[in-house]
Amino acid sequence: MRLTGCGRSVVCHDPKVEGIAVSQATADQLLHLPLLEDVLKRYNQRAFLDIELKVPGLESKVLNSLREHRVEEDYVVSSFLPEVVMELKTRSARIQIGIICDKAGQLAGWRELNVEYVIPHNSLVTRKLVKEVHSAGKTLLTWTVNDREAMLRFADWGVDGIISDDTELLVKTFCEPKRGAPAKE
């Protein structure tokens, strides 16, 4: 999630969309991007939501939106920025937060943070890490896993969730009957 120049919270991964810097844009320039409120309204009761904050300054908007849409479970607010997730936790002890890591040094700090979720890049995940995170009472999600064998390996290791760009492969990997197993009628 990012903040537009006019202060709206839009669901957007990249800092620029069609050559327009999100942080400089007005909401009218980005009408094709959903607002956080729209996503919460539509999916809050139907899916687990990972609300990733790409930039600081969204904390109040996220807390207000979660409160307004009565989102109490099946979500995490995550960020690569420890100061952002810690600010959220300072403002609301009930919020579910997670730290995203893509470097070993960054991952090493998860133990000092008051987070419920640890979200490392798949290249950092080991069986030992999964056990350590679970022993600390935390949940581990990994990203971005687009390979069937890796999905199965991480599931075998006990990760709690897999984030993938290839959702069809993810569903096929875990929802199709196993070969040799009788199909359920």
KEMAR-906115 format. One line per field, with one value per residue: z, y, x of N, C-alpha, C in turn. Coordinates in nm, 3 decimals. Each point is the difference from the previous one (the first is absolute). Example, Ala and Ser with C-alpha at 12.3 -4.5 7.8 and 13.67 -1.06 7.14 Angstrom:
# KEMAR-906115
nup [0.780 / -0.072];
nnorth [-0.569 / 0.105];
neast [1.319 / -0.035];
caup [0.000 / 0.006];
canorth [0.119 / 0.119];
caeast [-0.089 / 0.082];
cup [0.000 / 0.073];
cnorth [0.120 / 0.109];
ceast [0.090 / -0.077];
***
This chain:
# KEMAR-906115
nup [0.000 / -0.070 / 0.025 / -0.050 / -0.094 / -0.025 / 0.045 / -0.114 / 0.060 / -0.093 / -0.052 / 0.021 / -0.076 / -0.119 / 0.011 / -0.122 / -0.053 / -0.110 / 0.059 / 0.080 / 0.070 / 0.065 / 0.057 / -0.129 / -0.019 / -0.069 / 0.083 / -0.056 / 0.019 / 0.111 / -0.073 / -0.079 / 0.095 / 0.064 / 0.076 / 0.109 / 0.014 / -0.131 / 0.021 / 0.107 / -0.062 / -0.106 / 0.062 / 0.087 / -0.047 / -0.112 / 0.047 / 0.013 / 0.066 / -0.089 / 0.090 / -0.110 / 0.098 / -0.116 / 0.062 / 0.076 / 0.100 / -0.009 / 0.108 / 0.008 / -0.130 / 0.016 / 0.113 / -0.055 / -0.111 / 0.072 / 0.076 / -0.102 / -0.055 / 0.128 / -0.048 / 0.051 / -0.107 / -0.032 / 0.062 / -0.071 / 0.075 / -0.117 / 0.023 / -0.092 / 0.036 / 0.084 / -0.032 / -0.116 / 0.004 / 0.049 / -0.090 / -0.088 / 0.045 / -0.007 / -0.114 / -0.027 / 0.123 / -0.048 / -0.065 / -0.105 / 0.039 / -0.113 / 0.015 / -0.112 / -0.039 / -0.059 / 0.117 / 0.008 / -0.016 / -0.091 / -0.050 / 0.027 / -0.036 / -0.058 / 0.068 / -0.039 / -0.100 / 0.043 / -0.084 / -0.070 / -0.105 / -0.046 / -0.093 / 0.003 / -0.083 / -0.099 / -0.051 / 0.096 / -0.053 / 0.124 / 0.007 / 0.028 / -0.098 / -0.073 / 0.048 / -0.025 / -0.114 / -0.027 / 0.039 / -0.073 / -0.050 / -0.103 / -0.098 / -0.087 / -0.077 / -0.117 / -0.066 / -0.118 / 0.021 / -0.113 / 0.082 / -0.067 / -0.037 / -0.019 / -0.062 / -0.058 / -0.029 / -0.030 / -0.067 / -0.051 / -0.015 / -0.039 / -0.110 / 0.051 / -0.092 / -0.124 / -0.031 / -0.102 / -0.109 / 0.016 / 0.020 / -0.134 / -0.009 / 0.081 / -0.061 / -0.121 / 0.054 / 0.058 / -0.108 / -0.092 / -0.026 / 0.095 / -0.082 / -0.048 / 0.044 / 0.059 / -0.107 / 0.071 / 0.032];
nnorth [-0.115 / 0.102 / 0.114 / 0.047 / 0.086 / -0.045 / -0.100 / -0.061 / -0.105 / -0.025 / -0.104 / 0.004 / -0.088 / 0.056 / 0.071 / -0.057 / 0.062 / -0.069 / 0.000 / -0.021 / 0.087 / -0.112 / 0.025 / 0.026 / -0.111 / 0.039 / -0.025 / 0.116 / 0.014 / -0.057 / 0.039 / -0.055 / 0.070 / -0.115 / 0.053 / 0.020 / 0.102 / 0.012 / -0.025 / 0.077 / 0.088 / -0.023 / 0.000 / 0.092 / -0.044 / 0.017 / 0.075 / -0.067 / 0.113 / 0.017 / 0.094 / 0.006 / 0.063 / 0.062 / 0.091 / 0.083 / 0.028 / -0.132 / 0.011 / 0.128 / 0.012 / -0.079 / 0.057 / 0.117 / -0.042 / -0.056 / 0.108 / 0.084 / -0.088 / 0.022 / 0.027 / -0.120 / -0.077 / -0.101 / 0.065 / 0.064 / 0.096 / 0.000 / -0.003 / 0.048 / 0.101 / -0.041 / 0.122 / -0.042 / -0.126 / 0.052 / 0.096 / -0.093 / -0.078 / 0.112 / 0.021 / -0.129 / -0.044 / 0.019 / 0.093 / -0.076 / -0.005 / 0.028 / -0.054 / 0.071 / -0.109 / 0.066 / 0.032 / -0.081 / 0.112 / 0.029 / -0.123 / 0.018 / 0.113 / -0.104 / -0.056 / 0.115 / -0.039 / 0.079 / -0.099 / -0.021 / 0.068 / -0.102 / 0.090 / -0.105 / 0.050 / -0.072 / 0.082 / 0.058 / -0.071 / -0.046 / -0.128 / 0.033 / 0.090 / -0.090 / -0.089 / 0.085 / 0.033 / -0.126 / -0.029 / 0.110 / -0.091 / 0.007 / 0.068 / -0.096 / 0.107 / -0.059 / 0.075 / 0.025 / -0.096 / -0.018 / -0.089 / -0.099 / -0.038 / 0.129 / 0.013 / -0.117 / 0.043 / 0.123 / -0.058 / -0.082 / 0.111 / 0.023 / 0.065 / 0.113 / 0.057 / -0.012 / 0.100 / 0.004 / 0.023 / -0.129 / 0.068 / -0.012 / 0.017 / 0.102 / 0.035 / -0.016 / 0.059 / 0.078 / 0.023 / -0.041 / -0.104 / -0.063 / -0.021 / -0.088 / 0.120 / -0.068 / 0.040 / 0.109 / -0.064];
neast [0.083 / -0.047 / 0.060 / -0.114 / 0.031 / -0.125 / 0.080 / -0.024 / -0.052 / 0.093 / -0.062 / 0.131 / 0.061 / -0.003 / 0.113 / 0.007 / -0.106 / 0.027 / 0.121 / -0.101 / 0.069 / -0.027 / 0.116 / 0.001 / -0.067 / -0.103 / -0.098 / -0.037 / 0.129 / -0.045 / -0.102 / 0.090 / 0.061 / -0.018 / -0.090 / 0.073 / -0.080 / 0.024 / 0.128 / 0.003 / -0.072 / 0.075 / 0.119 / -0.028 / -0.114 / 0.074 / 0.098 / 0.113 / 0.017 / 0.096 / -0.016 / 0.073 / 0.062 / 0.003 / -0.075 / 0.074 / -0.081 / -0.012 / 0.072 / -0.030 / 0.024 / 0.104 / 0.041 / -0.027 / 0.060 / 0.097 / -0.001 / -0.003 / 0.083 / 0.028 / 0.120 / -0.028 / -0.014 / 0.078 / 0.097 / 0.091 / 0.049 / 0.063 / 0.131 / 0.083 / -0.079 / 0.097 / 0.043 / -0.043 / 0.044 / 0.110 / -0.010 / -0.035 / 0.097 / 0.073 / -0.061 / 0.023 / -0.011 / -0.123 / 0.066 / -0.025 / 0.127 / 0.066 / 0.118 / 0.020 / 0.066 / 0.100 / 0.054 / 0.105 / 0.071 / -0.088 / 0.006 / 0.129 / -0.058 / -0.060 / 0.096 / 0.056 / -0.074 / -0.094 / 0.031 / -0.111 / 0.047 / 0.071 / 0.041 / 0.082 / 0.091 / -0.048 / 0.092 / -0.071 / -0.099 / 0.016 / 0.017 / 0.127 / -0.007 / -0.063 / 0.085 / 0.098 / -0.056 / -0.028 / 0.124 / 0.014 / -0.084 / 0.082 / -0.055 / 0.033 / 0.005 / 0.007 / 0.087 / -0.005 / -0.087 / 0.067 / 0.051 / -0.058 / 0.122 / 0.026 / -0.116 / 0.022 / 0.123 / -0.043 / -0.097 / 0.091 / 0.066 / -0.125 / 0.040 / -0.043 / 0.076 / -0.044 / 0.080 / -0.087 / 0.072 / 0.023 / -0.112 / -0.006 / 0.131 / -0.013 / -0.111 / 0.056 / 0.104 / -0.090 / -0.070 / 0.087 / -0.081 / 0.066 / 0.102 / -0.086 / -0.035 / -0.098 / -0.066 / -0.023 / -0.111];
caup [0.000 / -0.010 / 0.025 / -0.113 / 0.034 / 0.062 / 0.129 / -0.006 / 0.011 / -0.115 / -0.005 / -0.112 / 0.035 / -0.050 / 0.028 / -0.117 / -0.077 / -0.132 / -0.005 / 0.101 / 0.137 / 0.087 / 0.109 / -0.055 / -0.076 / 0.064 / -0.013 / -0.132 / -0.099 / 0.025 / 0.024 / -0.023 / 0.117 / 0.111 / 0.129 / 0.109 / 0.045 / -0.098 / 0.017 / 0.128 / -0.016 / -0.087 / 0.032 / 0.142 / 0.053 / -0.093 / -0.027 / 0.087 / -0.063 / 0.037 / -0.035 / 0.005 / -0.006 / -0.071 / 0.044 / 0.127 / -0.014 / -0.021 / 0.124 / 0.048 / -0.099 / 0.011 / 0.126 / -0.014 / -0.094 / 0.065 / 0.100 / -0.069 / -0.067 / 0.103 / -0.033 / 0.127 / -0.018 / -0.140 / -0.066 / 0.058 / -0.060 / -0.007 / -0.064 / 0.010 / 0.086 / 0.140 / 0.069 / -0.037 / 0.074 / 0.143 / 0.021 / 0.003 / 0.126 / 0.106 / -0.005 / 0.025 / 0.041 / -0.060 / -0.143 / -0.041 / -0.087 / -0.045 / -0.060 / -0.124 / -0.008 / -0.121 / 0.024 / 0.123 / 0.111 / 0.035 / 0.060 / 0.134 / 0.099 / 0.029 / 0.142 / 0.083 / -0.036 / 0.055 / -0.116 / -0.001 / -0.125 / -0.059 / -0.142 / -0.074 / -0.138 / 0.001 / 0.002 / 0.138 / 0.083 / 0.026 / 0.097 / 0.133 / 0.020 / 0.023 / 0.138 / 0.092 / -0.004 / 0.067 / 0.144 / 0.058 / -0.004 / -0.112 / -0.125 / -0.108 / -0.140 / -0.086 / -0.132 / -0.098 / -0.035 / -0.126 / -0.044 / 0.069 / 0.093 / 0.115 / 0.077 / 0.075 / 0.101 / 0.109 / 0.072 / 0.079 / 0.112 / 0.094 / -0.009 / 0.021 / -0.121 / -0.116 / -0.086 / -0.135 / -0.114 / -0.081 / 0.089 / -0.058 / 0.038 / 0.145 / 0.021 / -0.056 / 0.083 / 0.130 / -0.001 / -0.085 / 0.068 / -0.026 / -0.092 / 0.068 / 0.103 / -0.060 / -0.003 / 0.087 / -0.076];
canorth [0.115 / 0.125 / 0.123 / 0.092 / 0.138 / 0.065 / -0.063 / -0.120 / -0.125 / -0.084 / -0.131 / 0.012 / -0.055 / 0.078 / 0.144 / 0.069 / -0.072 / 0.062 / 0.119 / 0.098 / -0.029 / -0.009 / 0.098 / 0.133 / -0.004 / 0.017 / -0.122 / 0.004 / -0.050 / -0.143 / -0.056 / -0.145 / -0.069 / -0.007 / 0.060 / -0.097 / -0.017 / -0.085 / -0.137 / -0.050 / -0.019 / -0.114 / -0.127 / -0.017 / -0.121 / -0.111 / -0.039 / 0.049 / 0.118 / 0.048 / 0.143 / 0.041 / 0.144 / 0.024 / 0.129 / 0.050 / 0.101 / -0.064 / -0.068 / 0.044 / -0.041 / -0.145 / -0.029 / 0.047 / -0.088 / -0.129 / 0.022 / 0.031 / -0.120 / -0.104 / -0.108 / -0.040 / -0.117 / -0.035 / 0.105 / 0.050 / 0.122 / -0.030 / 0.097 / -0.017 / 0.109 / -0.030 / 0.116 / 0.009 / -0.099 / 0.031 / 0.113 / -0.058 / -0.074 / 0.100 / 0.061 / -0.101 / -0.127 / -0.110 / -0.015 / -0.110 / 0.058 / -0.089 / 0.061 / -0.064 / 0.001 / -0.056 / -0.014 / -0.076 / 0.093 / 0.053 / -0.110 / -0.028 / 0.088 / -0.029 / -0.037 / 0.120 / 0.075 / -0.049 / -0.030 / -0.130 / -0.067 / 0.016 / -0.021 / 0.004 / -0.045 / -0.146 / -0.038 / 0.006 / -0.096 / -0.132 / -0.079 / 0.052 / 0.129 / -0.028 / -0.049 / 0.112 / 0.093 / -0.066 / -0.011 / 0.132 / 0.027 / 0.089 / -0.060 / 0.025 / 0.000 / 0.022 / 0.058 / -0.027 / -0.139 / -0.027 / -0.130 / -0.106 / -0.075 / 0.087 / 0.008 / -0.125 / -0.003 / 0.092 / -0.058 / -0.111 / 0.060 / 0.055 / 0.143 / 0.024 / 0.054 / 0.021 / 0.110 / -0.034 / 0.071 / -0.101 / -0.053 / -0.123 / -0.107 / -0.019 / -0.075 / -0.134 / -0.074 / -0.040 / -0.032 / -0.113 / -0.128 / -0.057 / -0.116 / -0.128 / 0.013 / 0.002 / 0.132 / 0.011 / 0.029];
caeast [-0.083 / 0.074 / -0.074 / 0.003 / 0.034 / -0.115 / -0.027 / -0.084 / 0.075 / -0.030 / 0.064 / 0.093 / 0.130 / 0.112 / -0.006 / -0.055 / -0.100 / -0.014 / 0.085 / -0.044 / 0.044 / -0.117 / 0.012 / -0.025 / -0.125 / -0.131 / -0.080 / -0.063 / 0.096 / 0.021 / -0.133 / 0.000 / 0.057 / -0.095 / 0.031 / -0.002 / -0.139 / -0.069 / 0.048 / -0.052 / -0.145 / -0.028 / 0.065 / 0.027 / -0.063 / 0.016 / 0.139 / 0.105 / 0.058 / 0.133 / -0.002 / 0.140 / 0.024 / 0.125 / 0.055 / -0.056 / -0.103 / -0.130 / -0.039 / -0.132 / -0.100 / -0.020 / -0.070 / -0.138 / -0.071 / -0.022 / -0.104 / -0.126 / -0.051 / -0.004 / 0.092 / 0.058 / 0.086 / 0.028 / 0.075 / 0.125 / 0.053 / 0.142 / 0.088 / 0.144 / 0.044 / -0.033 / -0.059 / -0.141 / -0.077 / 0.008 / -0.092 / -0.134 / -0.016 / -0.008 / -0.133 / -0.103 / 0.059 / -0.078 / 0.026 / 0.087 / 0.103 / 0.106 / 0.118 / 0.042 / 0.147 / 0.059 / 0.144 / 0.028 / 0.019 / -0.132 / -0.075 / 0.053 / -0.063 / -0.140 / -0.019 / -0.011 / -0.121 / -0.125 / -0.083 / -0.064 / 0.037 / 0.133 / -0.029 / 0.127 / 0.009 / 0.016 / 0.142 / 0.047 / -0.074 / 0.057 / -0.080 / 0.038 / -0.068 / -0.143 / -0.011 / 0.029 / -0.113 / -0.112 / 0.031 / -0.024 / -0.144 / -0.029 / -0.042 / 0.095 / -0.044 / 0.115 / -0.030 / -0.100 / 0.027 / -0.069 / 0.049 / -0.076 / 0.085 / 0.027 / -0.125 / -0.013 / 0.107 / -0.034 / -0.114 / 0.055 / 0.073 / -0.098 / -0.031 / -0.143 / -0.061 / 0.087 / -0.042 / 0.042 / -0.056 / -0.067 / -0.104 / -0.054 / 0.092 / -0.014 / -0.124 / 0.018 / 0.095 / -0.055 / -0.143 / -0.031 / 0.027 / 0.132 / -0.001 / -0.017 / -0.102 / -0.133 / -0.066 / -0.118 / -0.122];
cup [0.000 / 0.024 / -0.122 / 0.048 / 0.070 / 0.127 / -0.003 / 0.008 / -0.113 / 0.008 / -0.126 / 0.045 / -0.034 / 0.029 / -0.116 / -0.070 / -0.131 / -0.008 / 0.102 / 0.137 / 0.092 / 0.107 / -0.046 / -0.061 / 0.085 / -0.021 / -0.137 / -0.110 / 0.009 / 0.026 / -0.016 / 0.118 / 0.111 / 0.123 / 0.107 / 0.044 / -0.092 / 0.019 / 0.130 / -0.010 / -0.078 / 0.054 / 0.148 / 0.059 / -0.085 / -0.018 / 0.112 / -0.073 / 0.057 / -0.051 / 0.017 / -0.017 / -0.059 / 0.049 / 0.137 / -0.030 / -0.019 / 0.130 / 0.047 / -0.094 / 0.011 / 0.126 / -0.008 / -0.091 / 0.061 / 0.102 / -0.067 / -0.064 / 0.090 / -0.038 / 0.128 / -0.009 / -0.148 / -0.077 / 0.069 / -0.071 / 0.005 / -0.069 / 0.011 / 0.105 / 0.146 / 0.072 / -0.030 / 0.080 / 0.151 / 0.036 / 0.008 / 0.134 / 0.119 / 0.007 / 0.031 / 0.033 / -0.067 / -0.146 / -0.026 / -0.097 / -0.036 / -0.061 / -0.122 / -0.010 / -0.133 / 0.011 / 0.134 / 0.121 / 0.051 / 0.073 / 0.143 / 0.108 / 0.038 / 0.147 / 0.090 / -0.027 / 0.056 / -0.115 / 0.017 / -0.120 / -0.038 / -0.146 / -0.082 / -0.147 / 0.004 / 0.006 / 0.142 / 0.089 / 0.006 / 0.097 / 0.142 / 0.029 / 0.030 / 0.144 / 0.101 / 0.006 / 0.073 / 0.150 / 0.072 / -0.004 / -0.114 / -0.125 / -0.109 / -0.136 / -0.084 / -0.139 / -0.088 / -0.057 / -0.123 / -0.060 / 0.084 / 0.103 / 0.125 / 0.087 / 0.088 / 0.111 / 0.119 / 0.081 / 0.090 / 0.122 / 0.102 / -0.007 / 0.010 / -0.123 / -0.106 / -0.085 / -0.138 / -0.102 / -0.087 / 0.086 / -0.056 / 0.037 / 0.149 / 0.029 / -0.052 / 0.090 / 0.127 / -0.001 / -0.089 / 0.076 / -0.039 / -0.093 / 0.081 / 0.110 / -0.066 / 0.008 / 0.091 / -0.087 / 0.081];
cnorth [0.123 / 0.117 / 0.090 / 0.140 / 0.074 / -0.072 / -0.120 / -0.124 / -0.094 / -0.131 / -0.003 / -0.047 / 0.095 / 0.150 / 0.083 / -0.091 / 0.075 / 0.133 / 0.107 / -0.043 / 0.004 / 0.108 / 0.143 / 0.012 / 0.036 / -0.131 / -0.005 / -0.053 / -0.151 / -0.072 / -0.152 / -0.078 / -0.004 / 0.073 / -0.109 / -0.028 / -0.093 / -0.146 / -0.059 / -0.029 / -0.128 / -0.133 / -0.032 / -0.127 / -0.124 / -0.049 / 0.049 / 0.116 / 0.031 / 0.143 / 0.052 / 0.151 / 0.023 / 0.124 / 0.036 / 0.103 / -0.055 / -0.057 / 0.038 / -0.046 / -0.150 / -0.034 / 0.043 / -0.091 / -0.136 / 0.009 / 0.018 / -0.124 / -0.122 / -0.124 / -0.038 / -0.122 / -0.024 / 0.115 / 0.018 / 0.131 / -0.016 / 0.111 / -0.046 / 0.097 / -0.029 / 0.117 / 0.015 / -0.101 / 0.026 / 0.119 / -0.051 / -0.070 / 0.096 / 0.060 / -0.099 / -0.133 / -0.118 / -0.024 / -0.115 / 0.056 / -0.104 / 0.078 / -0.083 / 0.014 / -0.058 / -0.016 / -0.069 / 0.092 / 0.057 / -0.107 / -0.027 / 0.084 / -0.035 / -0.030 / 0.121 / 0.079 / -0.068 / -0.024 / -0.138 / -0.084 / 0.033 / -0.042 / 0.012 / -0.039 / -0.150 / -0.044 / -0.001 / -0.108 / -0.133 / -0.072 / 0.053 / 0.132 / -0.022 / -0.045 / 0.113 / 0.097 / -0.060 / -0.013 / 0.132 / 0.038 / 0.091 / -0.082 / 0.036 / -0.013 / 0.021 / 0.045 / -0.011 / -0.137 / -0.035 / -0.135 / -0.109 / -0.074 / 0.082 / 0.013 / -0.123 / -0.011 / 0.090 / -0.052 / -0.114 / 0.052 / 0.065 / 0.150 / 0.017 / 0.055 / 0.024 / 0.110 / -0.028 / 0.093 / -0.095 / -0.070 / -0.128 / -0.119 / -0.031 / -0.083 / -0.142 / -0.086 / -0.054 / -0.042 / -0.116 / -0.129 / -0.052 / -0.120 / -0.127 / 0.006 / 0.003 / 0.140 / -0.005 / 0.033 / 0.084];
ceast [0.089 / -0.093 / 0.013 / 0.039 / -0.113 / -0.045 / -0.092 / 0.089 / -0.043 / 0.077 / 0.085 / 0.138 / 0.115 / -0.015 / -0.055 / -0.099 / -0.020 / 0.075 / -0.035 / 0.050 / -0.122 / 0.003 / -0.027 / -0.139 / -0.121 / -0.076 / -0.066 / 0.093 / 0.017 / -0.132 / -0.006 / 0.059 / -0.104 / 0.051 / -0.006 / -0.143 / -0.078 / 0.038 / -0.055 / -0.149 / -0.030 / 0.052 / 0.014 / -0.062 / 0.030 / 0.143 / 0.092 / 0.067 / 0.138 / 0.007 / 0.142 / 0.013 / 0.139 / 0.071 / -0.056 / -0.109 / -0.140 / -0.059 / -0.141 / -0.110 / -0.031 / -0.078 / -0.146 / -0.081 / -0.028 / -0.112 / -0.137 / -0.061 / -0.001 / 0.083 / 0.072 / 0.091 / 0.018 / 0.064 / 0.134 / 0.031 / 0.151 / 0.077 / 0.144 / 0.056 / -0.038 / -0.066 / -0.149 / -0.082 / 0.003 / -0.090 / -0.144 / -0.025 / -0.009 / -0.140 / -0.112 / 0.065 / -0.068 / 0.033 / 0.097 / 0.103 / 0.107 / 0.115 / 0.040 / 0.152 / 0.046 / 0.152 / 0.020 / 0.016 / -0.131 / -0.082 / 0.044 / -0.068 / -0.142 / -0.025 / -0.019 / -0.128 / -0.124 / -0.099 / -0.064 / 0.044 / 0.144 / -0.018 / 0.129 / -0.016 / 0.031 / 0.147 / 0.058 / -0.062 / 0.073 / -0.094 / 0.025 / -0.071 / -0.148 / -0.020 / 0.023 / -0.118 / -0.120 / 0.024 / -0.022 / -0.148 / -0.043 / -0.035 / 0.100 / -0.070 / 0.125 / -0.046 / 0.121 / 0.034 / -0.085 / 0.039 / -0.067 / 0.084 / 0.032 / -0.124 / -0.016 / 0.105 / -0.035 / -0.119 / 0.047 / 0.075 / -0.093 / -0.022 / -0.151 / -0.070 / 0.104 / -0.061 / 0.058 / -0.062 / -0.082 / -0.105 / -0.062 / 0.088 / -0.014 / -0.125 / 0.013 / 0.088 / -0.065 / -0.146 / -0.038 / 0.029 / 0.137 / -0.014 / -0.012 / -0.105 / -0.137 / -0.060 / -0.122 / -0.120 / -0.093];
***
